């Protein structure tokens, strides 16, 4: 706002210098600048708009005065007020023959309206005429307006003229023509897809400004299809080399850096073209090394170029020298006192550790400092880095740090993100089930409502299934500790709903299993939970079901169980509840208390939460009942799609359900109305009772339809009459069968999605970085002492990448990994025979003749033949699937039905949908699973599974 006021003052002051503006504009800007509140400013602008509305209604306003009035309208609209009454006057000014007035009109129109406005149609003809003008300033103004105002429908009207302007003698016109074509491509790619060759030609333009403008559309095209532009790699490298060597005029310098924005765009393009391409990347190493050596860290723009170089190196085919240079530059960023440079260093370090994880250990103290920095943005970026660096040896420290930070923040969006990352890391690298349960308790306690409900179900299943081995004592100890921790947590105020559901379920299943807590004590706690949440039907339902399980357990073991007064009052209250679910649970408790021991054991067996439940979807147990009913004369069931008479009603309902379940908008046109029936048919149809379409039960509806089918010659005639003369007067459609005039209920069935955790296959063997001195080692030599706490934290976070974690692998939380006996095949680089090409021409030499845009003599695609064979020399950075080991035990099936291992881990058998893991494996299976878990050690699943070489075995 202050900048806008400054611009207004400058405009007003400039009006006294010969622009011919009146003193009124200066008074307007001055009064707005001196306003003490937003309300006072609004009153000033409102008075100004009323004054402008009266002045613009005067037909005798001079043209130069109209220009000032439009500028004042622009100023008012930029402050957020509606000045639509003056839009038509801006459109009229674009028709003026005077260049200053025409440019003012185009400026006002571009600020007032967009391509969807109704007044655009009045501007298109003016733009077409101005594009043919002899004055290049008028042409430039028209091209600027075209980029802003021409929409997808109006592109064909001006496209031929814009293409012709690419050969205009003025470089400013050519540049704006390229920008206009780029804008057309962004709005309608199909409209300018045949003009891609023009961008290639403009890349060799004599003017560096035109060339720089061409890089923007080429970048968008390369993102869509990089392979189609591989032949331009040499050209881009040569342009970047000439720019870095200061071959461009000094007018393109910015803070003594040669054309920095052209360099940044070229580096972005080369990063895309060199991704996974060893041949293309080989052309880039030299110029990238020159930029690293000549980089200026004293200015922000120099640091921006160096950061973009690091991003380019992390994307192209790895090279040890380039990684060393990138790591050295990253070290300078991390050691800087500027928070912005530290942020760039953390981000660059996160990119480099994907290629060489050892780089992170050299900057461990810098990462700790950023983690403890008061700057919240820097701290969040550091947590993202730690998330990528997590492994089995440091998961406890990192997750505890993330939970502490999650408790301290109030942003719900970022708190949910931190919680999901904590859950993901705990599921992948949990050292023990006990630690996993404690971590999940902390996450649910402080961010329970923000965690996916699937996580709660997985936690309950883990407690129920235990370690999945024959050690019942360990499982009982796990459940007993969970019960004790949940009884302590119940004393905390304001627990999340999802966490209370877990607590109620665990207390109901195992609250009295160990005999330490009496049933009355557990029931009293559950009654307190139900009374403390009178509006949460889900929590109350979980609490009642938990009490029902406790009563069933007491009856099954032969202990006498008396109903507590508070529970009796709760049952009486729920028996008359508005929720039918709570009513049913209350009646089930009352019915269970009246059963004997044998009936209770058959209805609710002890610890049967892990047993498989077979669901008979065909309801075969009703076959005898249906057969007997048919023999007694009952009408056989006919599917709704096969019924006659009201097929249209069923089709409408089915179509509505399909559309609502698709969760997407439909853009198909409505069906054409059916043709009117002959008069005789219509008259016979009118005699039908008006209650034929009244919702009735299914069986009577079917009979009426067949009766109508016998009375009328054509079902289409009946449905056509319904569509033309549907009368529902006096019919109350509150109960009964749905019709197509009522709103259909969307389908509630949801498809389960299988979460496939994958990762990129980092080729750590290709990169052998030389031993460099630690970033903070130099500081220690200078006498700066690091605190012992930071050293311990750094040791727990980073540790030694070569050290193998020697801890017992728990089958409860780790997935199978490639066995050490699996041979690791190293791809051999294919031998290439490249024909030496002539040195490329100097594309930006402004003193010679224009360089032709002919293709290079050497075929660039012939250099890629060796990369397309079966033995590829350049594995894609995104990762390729490793050889799968067959018959690998599925260790993660204990916790999830549909978890698949990543690209680098051994493939496991997918768990069938709806199946649950059974307990009580044989001794041989248990020993085999324990041996596999000891060999694996970690679980390489997730977004970044291969960050360190010790994960690959």
C-alpha positions, 0 to 999 in steps of 0.5 A: 500500500505504501508503495502504491501511494509513493507511485501516486505521489510520483505521478502527481509530482510528474504532472507538474513537470509537463504532463499537463495534469491538474492539481486535483490529482495531487490533492487526491494522492495527498489526502489518501496518504494522510488518511488515518484509517481505512474508513477515512480512505474509503470515504475519500475514494468514494467521493472521488468516484462520484466526482469521476462519474459526473465528469465522465458523463459530460460529452464535452470532456477534452481528450487530454482531460479524459486521460487524467480521469482514466489515470485517477480511475486506475488509481481508485481501482488499484486501491480496491474500489469498483470503477466499472462505470469507466471501463468503456471509456478506456476501451474508447481511448484505445481507438485514439490516433494519438500515441500517448492516449492509445497507450494510456487506453491499452494500459487502463484496459489491461488493468480493468478487464481480462479475457473473460470480460464482455468488452474484450470483443470491442478491443480485438478489432483495434488490436488487429488494426494496431498490429499492422501499424507502421509505428513500432511503439503502437505495435508493441502496445498492441502486443502487450494488450494481446498477451493480456486480453486475447483468450482461447477463442480469439487467438486465431484472429490475431495469431497470423499477424503475431507470427509475421511480427517475429521477423520485424526489424525492431528487436523490441517487437520480436521480443514481444511477439515471442512473449505473446506466442508464449502466452497463447501456448499457455492458454491453448497449446493446440493453437500454436503447436504448429509454430514450435519451429519458430521458437527454435529459430528465435533462439539464434536471434542476434538480439540477446533480449529476443533469445532470452525471451525464447527460453521461457516457451522452450522451457515449457515445451521441454518440460512436456517432452524432453526427448524432442529437444535433446539436439539443443543441448549443445546450443544451450551449453554454448549460450550459457558459456558465452553468457558466463564469459561476459560476451553479452553487452554490459546493459544485461548485467545485474549487480555485476553479474552477466545476464543472471536471469538468462543463466538461471533459465538455462540452468533449469533447462539443462537440468531437465535435459540432462536428467538420466542422460549420461551423454547429454550431461557430459556436455554440461560438466565444463560450463557448470565447473566454470560457473562454480569457480566464477561464482560470486557469493557476495551478492544475492543474485550470485548466490541464486546462480550458485544455488541453481547450479547445485539443483542442476548438478543434483538432477543430471547424471552424477559426476564426482567433481561436480558433486564436490563443487556443489558440496563446497558451495553448500558448506558456504551457505550453511556457514553463513549468518544469513537465514536465507542462505542457511535455508538455501543450504539446507535445501541444497543438502537435501538434494545432494544426499539423495546422490551421496548420503555421506555429504550430510555427515560433514555438516551435522553441527550446522544442521543442529544449529538450524534445528535450534534456530528461532526462525520457524521457516528454517526450522521447518526446512531442517525437519524436512531434511531430517525426515529424508535422513531418517534410518533405524539408528536415529529414528528415536531421536528424530521422531522425539524432536518432531513430536516436541516441535509438533506440540509447540506449534499452533498451525493445524495444517503443518501440525497434521503434516508433522504428525503424518511424518512421525507416524510414517517414520515410526511404522518404517523404522520402529526399533520395538513395538513398545516404542511404537505404541508409546510414540503413537500415544504421544501423536494421538494425544497431541494431534489425534484429530489430525491423524488419519483414522487408518493409523488408529486401526493399525495401532489397535491391530498391533496391540491385538496381534502382538509380536506375531510369534509364539511368545504369549508372555511378551504379548501379554506384557505389551497389552498390560503396559498399554492398559496401564498407560491408557488408564494414566492418560484418561486423567488428561483433559480434552483428549482427541476423539480418535484417541479415546476410541483406541483407549476404549477398545484396548480397555474393553479387550484387555482391561481385566485380562491380567487381573491387576485391575478389577472390572468395576474400576475399568467400567467406572472409567469407561462410564466417565468417558461416556458421560464426559462426551455426551455429544460424541456418539462414536466415543460413547458407542466404543465405551458401551461396547467395551463395557459389554466385553468386560461383562462377557469376560467376567461371565465367561470366567465365572466371576459375579458381575454387578451393574454399577449405578452409573452404568445402569443410568447410562444404559437407561439414557442410551435406551431412549437415545436418538441414535439407533446405534446407541440404542442397539448397543444398550439393548445388547448389554441388557440382553447379554447380562441375562445369558448363561456362561455357555451362551456368552462364550459362543456369542463373544469369545475371549480374544477373538479380535484377530480371528478371520470372519467369513462373510457369505455375500450370497446369503446362502443360509436363506436358500431354504427359506426362499425355496419354501416361500416360493413353494407357498406361492410367493412372487420370485424376486426380479432385479430392478433393471429387468422390470418393465413399466418403470424402467425409466425410473430405475434408470434415473435412480441408477444413473444418479447414484453412479454420477454422485459416486463418481465425484466428478462433474459431467459435461454431457448435454441433456438428452433430447425430449421424446417425441409427442405421442399420437392423440389417441394414445395420449387420450387413452393414457390420460385415463390412467390414475394419477397415483401410478408413480406414487412411491409404494412397496416393491412388490405392489410396484412390480404388480402394478407395472405388469398390470399396466403392461397388459393394459397398454400396447407399448411401454414406451408410450407409457413412459413417454406419457409420464415424461410429458404429463407427470402430475404429483399434486398432493403426493407427499414423498417423505416415505416409501420407495425413491423415485427419480424426482427425489434426491438419490443417496450417493453410494457409500462404498469406498474402494481401499487403496493400496499404499505402495512405498517406493524409492529412488535407486541412488547409485552410490557406487558411481560417486566416490567423493574425496575426503573433505574437511568438515564445515565445522571442523575449521571452527573447532581449530580456531578455538570455538568449542562445541557443547557436549549436548550438541555433540551427543545430538549430532552423534545420535542423528548422524552416527557413522554411515558405515556402521551396521545397526546390530540390534534385534530385528522385530518382526512387528514393524520391519518389512523384508529386504534383499538378502545378502546372498542376492548378487548386485549387478553393476551396469557396464557402460556401453561403448559409444563411438561419437563422430567429432563435430565441428566447433559450434558457431558463436550464436551471440557474436553481435559483430558478425553476420546472423548465424543460421539456424541449421541443424548440427552436422553430427546427429545428436540422437546417434549418441544415445544409441548405446543408452537404449540397449538392455545394458544401460550405462545410465540408470535413471535417477528415479530408480529402477526395480531391483531383482525381486527375491521370490518367496520372501516372508511378508513381515509387514503383513502383521500391521497392514493388509496392503503394504508393498515394499519399495523398489529396492526391497525384495518383492513380497506377496501382496496381502489379499483384501479383507484378510487378517493375519492369524496368530499362532504360527508354527515354531519353524515359521517363527524361527524363519521370520525372526532370522529374516528380521535379524538379517534385514535390520531396517525397512527400506520403504517410503519416499526416500528409502535409499538415503544411506549406503548401509540401507542397501546391505 
